[in-house]
């Protein structure tokens, strides 16, 4: 069966779609679009411009880890110059 994998994936999507519709109808869930500039989860799923990445990283409470690369001065050494 050539398209069995595709059928399985689309079936899973249909089930998820129906479950979301149920949450909307029964529980009053409100589904909204979230722009990339406001979607912190995009940091983990797609490449972002540096400033947007830094903003999302900070909002997640993740701190920059400054490691020196062999042959290159670390950030503190560059700032001291």
N, C-alpha and C positions, 0 to 999 in steps of 0.2 A: 504494500500500500504506500504510494508515493507521498501523499499529503497528510499522513497521519499526524505528524508533529505539528503541522499548521493547524489542523482541526483541534488538537488538544489545546493549543495556545488561544485560539479564538474562542473556544468553549470556556476557558478560564476567564477571559475578558468579559464574555457575556454574563457569566455568573457574578463577577465583581460588579459589573454595571447594574445588574438586577439587585444586588445587595445594597449598593449605594442608593438606588431608587427607593428601596424599602426604607432605608434610614431617613431619606428625605420625607417620604410620605408618613411613616409611623412616628418618627422621633423629631421631626421638624429640622433635620440637618439642613444647613444652608451651605451650598457649594459655591465658592468664589474663585475666580482666576487670581493668581498672585504673580505680579511682574517679577522678573529676574532680579531687579534692583532691590526688591523687598523679600525675596525668597531665600532665606538662609540655607535651605537644603541644597540649593543649586551649587553651593561651594563644594559639595561632595559628589556631584553628578556631572558637572560640565566645566569646561575651561572658562574663566572669567577674567575681565580686565583686572590688573593688579590692585587698583584702589578698591574696587568692589569686593575682591577676594579678601583684602585686609579688613574691610568693614565687617563683612560677614564672619570672618574668623574671630574678630574681637567680640562680636555679639554672641558667639558661641562660648566665649570665655577661654579660647585657645590662645596661648601666648606664643610669640615667635621664638623659635629655638635658634640661637646664633652659634653655629658651628664653624670653626675655622677650617678652610679647605687647604690641604697641603700645598704650600707654595704661594698662598694668598693670605694677606693679613685679615684678621677677623674684624668685625664691625667696630669694636672698641678701638682697635689700633688705627683703623681708617679715620675715625672721628678725632683721634688725638693728634693726627697730622695736621 
